[in-house]
Each structure stands twice: as structure tokens, then as C-alpha cells.
Amino acid sequence: MSGILVVLEIAKGKIVGQSKEAITVAKTIAEQRGGEVQGVLLGHNIGSLAEEAIKYGLKKVYKLSLIHISEPTRPLYISYAVFCL
């Protein structure tokens, strides 16, 4: 069994239409391959959005809260973000 993970985009506190369309496409593919569709939400205070995403047909939604973003201290170094489940 394979699964599909959809990263959900949020704008103005709502899941945007393109994410809903991606869920629909992912569900079609998952049905053909015998898998399930899960989602990822990135942000703060997103609990109600996770419940909304489940209503669109996701089996599970992972909520990631941003807790730290670094600034590059030297040219060409990679900055990073830390998320908490």
C-alpha cells in the first residue's frame, strides 16, 4: 500500500482552493493504487483547520508549528526552520 502526503496551503486563516483540488486529485490516485491520503498543515493555531481538512477526505492530518527560523550568519550558508509536531 502506498500513501500520498498533501502539503496544505493556508491563506488568511483558511485552506486555499488549490489545496482542496490537490486533495481531490490525490484521493483519485490513492484509490487507483490502494493507498490513503494524508495532509500536512504548517502554522500556528491550526487545530480547526486540521478538522476541516479531515472533512475533505484526508485520513490523517499532521500539524506542524513553526518554533524557530534561523538567519544565515555567513554568505552561502543555509538557514533552517524547526517545526514541532
Steps between C-alpha positions, in 0.01 A plus 500: 500500500630843411392832640491859383589796718347837405653819638207731562534870431340748740410862417313740729427217744340269243607205289534635146316357200809354335556281805145372477556419134826320588311288754244402235771398253695315771187307604444388140859378469489331842181315410663368182812386688334380819648763731380780720542876501643693793563871539747738661409843638774749586422786733376615838155436651402267217294244694168600344656491153611141561141406579387675181763313296374165632155589363657523152591131521847487655561198723737692726633854528840583647518840667839668505556818698794718411712560809822641355639640179869577475663777305812411303803629687742462212457531124401175328397332826158343517244638741265253662158470659405278793147367519333332794235229453 
